[in-house]
Amino acid sequence: MAGSDQKNSIWLYNPNLPLAIVFTILYSFSMFIQFIQTILKYKSYYFSVVFIGAAFEVAGYIVRALSIKQPAQVTPYAMSSSFIIIAPLFVGAGNYLLISRLALRVLPNSMKRIYRIPVGNLTRIFVVCDVVTLLIQASGSGIASSGNWKGKMADVGNNVLIVGLAIQLATFTFFMVIVGKFHFLTWKGNVSEEAGHGWKRVLFAVYISSMLIIVRCIYRLVEFALGIWGYPFTHEWMFYVLEALPMLPAIAIFCLWHPAHYFTSDRLDRKSRSTSDVELQ
């Protein structure tokens, strides 16, 4: 980093370029695997939101590396921050999309409500909250970057981001309560004969991904609440430990246990059994 760039740098610490490159590569692996599984193999387009989230992460770290090479430029810094802040919303949407599908498939027909909410409406409720959160956080990031992340506009944008992050954390906390209730119902033996095999892996993946996103949300909420001169904003290790590291397995867990494998194979198994019954008759 040149002396003049160092003096005018927008960064509040000396950012690590190799780490940005490493995480670009790691997130790229998850993105490409998600593309192959979601789009090409299973054609489970509803789950493409996780692929989009991974793509935002990759874009964020690419632009972060560019910003490190151009530390005095506000645009790449603002773009990187926006991409990385918004990406978890898409990954979270993937989790939200699974809860109704799991409940409708696994729970018996006599039990289609969780806390009096029809299980078919769960995904709609959480996705609406996610869209609202996305709009708020995108607005906050846009407001802050319009003032070059300085002065009054930065403060306004920061406050808007805090509201968005707080809503995101509250939504995910309620989501985990719903997931926990669903898990409890199945533990009590309320499992349909048509549930098939593999749903426990999908549930486990939702647990892991959601809890990691919650960790990340708490970090971001504290970061923006403490302000630009707070400890999290001025120490890079916190960003990598509480943002980059949690979000990587939050996406990668769905590469290991892609939900479409369960929903697709189970549907084919039921179709095969139905065909066999017809032939026997």
C-alpha positions as CSV (number, residue, x, y, z in Angstrom):
1,M,0.0,0.0,0.0
2,A,1.5,3.3,-1.1
3,G,2.2,6.0,1.5
4,S,-0.3,8.4,0.1
5,D,-3.0,5.7,-0.1
6,Q,-2.2,4.6,3.5
7,K,-2.7,8.2,4.6
8,N,-6.0,8.6,2.8
9,S,-7.2,5.0,3.4
10,I,-10.9,4.5,4.3
11,W,-10.0,1.4,6.2
12,L,-9.7,1.7,9.9
13,Y,-7.0,-1.0,10.1
14,N,-4.4,-2.5,7.7
15,P,-6.6,-5.0,5.8
16,N,-5.2,-8.4,4.9
17,L,-5.2,-9.0,1.1
18,P,-4.3,-12.7,1.2
19,L,-7.2,-13.5,3.5
20,A,-9.6,-11.7,1.2
21,I,-8.3,-13.8,-1.7
22,V,-8.5,-17.0,0.3
23,F,-12.2,-16.4,1.2
24,T,-13.0,-15.4,-2.4
25,I,-11.7,-18.9,-3.4
26,L,-13.5,-20.7,-0.6
27,Y,-16.8,-19.0,-1.3
28,S,-16.4,-19.6,-5.0
29,F,-16.2,-23.4,-4.3
30,S,-19.5,-23.3,-2.4
31,M,-21.1,-21.1,-5.1
32,F,-20.1,-23.4,-8.0
33,I,-21.3,-26.5,-6.1
34,Q,-24.6,-24.8,-5.3
35,F,-25.0,-23.9,-9.0
36,I,-24.3,-27.5,-10.1
37,Q,-26.6,-29.1,-7.5
38,T,-29.5,-26.5,-7.5
39,I,-29.6,-25.5,-11.1
40,L,-28.2,-28.4,-13.1
41,K,-28.6,-31.6,-11.1
42,Y,-31.8,-31.2,-9.1
43,K,-33.4,-28.1,-10.9
44,S,-34.6,-27.0,-7.5
45,Y,-34.9,-23.4,-8.6
46,Y,-36.7,-22.4,-5.4
47,F,-33.4,-23.0,-3.6
48,S,-31.4,-20.7,-5.9
49,V,-31.6,-18.0,-3.3
50,V,-28.7,-19.8,-1.5
51,F,-26.7,-19.8,-4.7
52,I,-27.4,-16.1,-5.1
53,G,-26.3,-15.5,-1.5
54,A,-23.0,-17.4,-2.2
55,A,-22.6,-15.2,-5.4
56,F,-23.0,-12.1,-3.3
57,E,-20.3,-13.3,-0.9
58,V,-17.9,-14.0,-3.7
59,A,-18.6,-10.6,-5.2
60,G,-18.1,-9.0,-1.8
61,Y,-14.7,-10.6,-1.2
62,I,-13.5,-9.9,-4.8
63,V,-14.3,-6.2,-4.4
64,R,-12.8,-6.3,-0.9
65,A,-9.5,-7.4,-2.4
66,L,-9.8,-4.6,-4.9
67,S,-10.6,-2.1,-2.2
68,I,-7.5,-3.2,-0.3
69,K,-5.4,-2.4,-3.4
70,Q,-7.2,0.9,-3.7
71,P,-7.7,1.9,-0.1
72,A,-8.4,5.6,-0.8
73,Q,-11.4,4.7,-3.0
74,V,-14.8,4.8,-1.4
75,T,-16.7,2.9,-4.1
76,P,-15.1,-0.5,-3.9
77,Y,-15.2,-0.3,-0.1
78,A,-18.9,0.5,-0.1
79,M,-19.7,-2.2,-2.7
80,S,-17.8,-4.8,-0.7
81,S,-19.6,-3.9,2.5
82,S,-23.0,-3.9,0.9
83,F,-22.5,-7.3,-0.8
84,I,-21.3,-9.0,2.3
85,I,-24.0,-7.4,4.5
86,I,-26.8,-8.4,2.2
87,A,-25.6,-11.9,1.3
88,P,-26.8,-13.7,4.5
89,L,-30.4,-12.5,3.8
90,F,-30.5,-14.8,0.7
91,V,-29.0,-17.7,2.6
92,G,-31.5,-17.1,5.4
93,A,-34.3,-17.2,2.8
94,G,-33.1,-20.7,1.8
95,N,-33.7,-21.8,5.4
96,Y,-37.1,-20.1,5.4
97,L,-38.1,-21.9,2.2
98,L,-37.4,-25.3,3.8
99,I,-39.6,-25.1,6.9
100,S,-43.0,-25.3,5.2
101,R,-41.8,-28.0,2.9
102,L,-40.4,-30.1,5.8
103,A,-43.5,-29.6,7.9
104,L,-45.9,-30.5,5.1
105,R,-43.9,-33.6,4.1
106,V,-43.0,-34.9,7.6
107,L,-45.9,-34.0,9.9
108,P,-49.1,-36.1,9.7
109,N,-52.2,-34.5,8.1
110,S,-53.8,-34.1,11.5
111,M,-51.0,-31.8,12.6
112,K,-50.6,-29.0,10.1
113,R,-50.2,-26.0,12.5
114,I,-47.3,-24.9,14.6
115,Y,-48.2,-22.4,17.3
116,R,-51.6,-22.0,15.5
117,I,-49.9,-20.9,12.3
118,P,-50.7,-23.1,9.3
119,V,-47.4,-24.7,8.3
120,G,-48.1,-23.8,4.6
121,N,-47.9,-20.1,5.6
122,L,-44.7,-20.3,7.5
123,T,-42.4,-19.8,4.5
124,R,-44.6,-16.8,3.3
125,I,-44.4,-15.1,6.7
126,F,-40.6,-15.5,7.0
127,V,-39.9,-14.5,3.4
128,V,-41.9,-11.3,3.7
129,C,-39.9,-10.5,6.8
130,D,-36.7,-11.3,4.9
131,V,-37.7,-9.0,2.0
132,V,-38.5,-6.1,4.4
133,T,-35.1,-6.7,6.1
134,L,-33.4,-6.7,2.7
135,L,-35.0,-3.4,1.7
136,I,-34.1,-1.8,5.0
137,Q,-30.5,-3.0,5.0
138,A,-30.0,-2.1,1.3
139,S,-31.4,1.4,2.1
140,G,-29.1,1.8,5.1
141,S,-26.1,0.8,3.1
142,G,-27.0,3.1,0.3
143,I,-27.6,6.1,2.6
144,A,-24.2,5.5,4.3
145,S,-22.3,5.1,1.1
146,S,-23.9,8.2,-0.4
147,G,-22.0,10.2,2.1
148,N,-18.8,8.3,1.6
149,W,-19.5,6.6,5.0
150,K,-18.7,9.9,6.6
151,G,-20.6,12.6,8.5
152,K,-24.3,12.8,9.1
153,M,-25.3,10.5,6.2
154,A,-23.1,7.7,7.6
155,D,-24.8,8.1,11.0
156,V,-28.3,7.9,9.4
157,G,-27.3,4.9,7.2
158,N,-25.8,3.2,10.3
159,N,-29.0,3.6,12.3
160,V,-31.1,2.2,9.4
161,L,-28.7,-0.8,9.2
162,I,-29.1,-1.4,12.9
163,V,-32.9,-1.5,12.5
164,G,-32.6,-3.9,9.7
165,L,-30.2,-6.1,11.5
166,A,-32.4,-6.1,14.6
167,I,-35.4,-7.2,12.6
168,Q,-33.3,-9.9,10.9
169,L,-32.1,-11.2,14.3
170,A,-35.7,-11.1,15.7
171,T,-37.0,-13.0,12.7
172,F,-34.3,-15.6,12.9
173,T,-34.9,-16.1,16.6
174,F,-38.6,-16.7,16.0
175,F,-37.7,-19.0,13.1
176,M,-35.5,-21.1,15.4
177,V,-38.5,-21.3,17.8
178,I,-40.6,-22.7,15.0
179,V,-37.9,-25.1,13.9
180,G,-37.5,-26.2,17.5
181,K,-41.2,-26.8,17.9
182,F,-41.2,-28.8,14.6
183,H,-38.3,-30.9,15.9
184,F,-40.1,-31.5,19.2
185,L,-43.3,-32.7,17.5
186,T,-41.3,-35.2,15.4
187,W,-39.4,-36.3,18.5
188,K,-42.7,-37.1,20.1
189,G,-43.5,-39.4,17.2
190,N,-45.6,-37.1,15.1
191,V,-44.1,-38.3,11.8
192,S,-46.1,-39.1,8.7
193,E,-45.7,-42.5,7.1
194,E,-45.0,-40.6,3.8
195,A,-42.1,-38.7,5.4
196,G,-39.5,-41.0,3.8
197,H,-35.8,-40.9,4.7
198,G,-33.4,-38.0,4.8
199,W,-35.5,-35.3,6.4
200,K,-33.5,-35.3,9.6
201,R,-30.4,-34.3,7.6
202,V,-32.2,-31.4,6.1
203,L,-33.4,-30.4,9.5
204,F,-29.9,-30.6,10.9
205,A,-28.6,-28.5,8.0
206,V,-31.2,-25.9,8.7
207,Y,-30.2,-25.8,12.4
208,I,-26.5,-25.4,11.6
209,S,-27.0,-22.8,8.9
210,S,-29.5,-20.8,10.9
211,M,-27.5,-20.8,14.1
212,L,-24.4,-19.6,12.3
213,I,-26.4,-16.8,10.7
214,I,-27.6,-15.7,14.1
215,V,-24.0,-15.6,15.4
216,R,-23.2,-13.4,12.4
217,C,-26.3,-11.2,13.0
218,I,-25.3,-10.6,16.6
219,Y,-21.8,-9.6,15.6
220,R,-23.1,-7.1,13.0
221,L,-25.6,-5.7,15.3
222,V,-23.0,-5.0,18.0
223,E,-20.6,-3.7,15.3
224,F,-22.9,-1.0,14.0
225,A,-24.3,-0.3,17.5
226,L,-20.8,0.6,18.7
227,G,-20.2,2.8,15.7
228,I,-17.4,3.3,13.3
229,W,-14.8,3.8,16.0
230,G,-15.9,0.8,18.0
231,Y,-13.7,-2.2,18.5
232,P,-15.3,-4.4,15.8
233,F,-14.9,-1.8,13.1
234,T,-11.3,-1.2,14.0
235,H,-10.1,-4.8,14.3
236,E,-10.2,-7.1,11.2
237,W,-9.9,-10.4,13.1
238,M,-13.5,-9.9,14.3
239,F,-14.8,-9.6,10.8
240,Y,-13.2,-12.9,9.7
241,V,-14.0,-14.8,12.8
242,L,-17.6,-13.6,13.2
243,E,-18.6,-12.8,9.6
244,A,-16.5,-14.7,7.0
245,L,-16.0,-17.9,9.0
246,P,-19.7,-18.5,10.1
247,M,-21.2,-17.7,6.7
248,L,-19.0,-20.1,4.9
249,P,-20.3,-23.3,6.5
250,A,-23.8,-21.7,6.7
251,I,-23.7,-22.1,2.9
252,A,-21.5,-25.2,2.6
253,I,-23.7,-27.3,4.8
254,F,-26.3,-27.3,1.9
255,C,-23.6,-28.5,-0.5
256,L,-23.0,-31.5,1.8
257,W,-26.7,-32.1,2.4
258,H,-28.6,-30.5,-0.4
259,P,-32.4,-30.5,0.5
260,A,-33.4,-31.3,-3.0
261,H,-31.7,-34.7,-2.7
262,Y,-34.3,-35.6,0.0
263,F,-37.3,-34.0,-1.6
264,T,-36.5,-35.3,-5.1
265,S,-35.5,-38.8,-4.2
266,D,-38.5,-39.1,-1.8
267,R,-40.9,-38.0,-4.5
268,L,-39.4,-40.5,-6.9
269,D,-39.7,-43.3,-4.3
270,R,-43.3,-42.6,-3.7
271,K,-44.0,-42.5,-7.4
272,S,-42.2,-45.8,-7.9
273,R,-44.3,-47.4,-5.0
274,S,-47.5,-46.0,-6.6
275,T,-46.6,-47.5,-9.9
276,S,-45.8,-50.8,-8.4
277,D,-49.2,-50.9,-6.6
278,V,-51.0,-50.2,-9.9
279,E,-49.1,-53.0,-11.6
280,L,-50.0,-55.4,-8.8
281,Q,-53.6,-54.5,-9.1
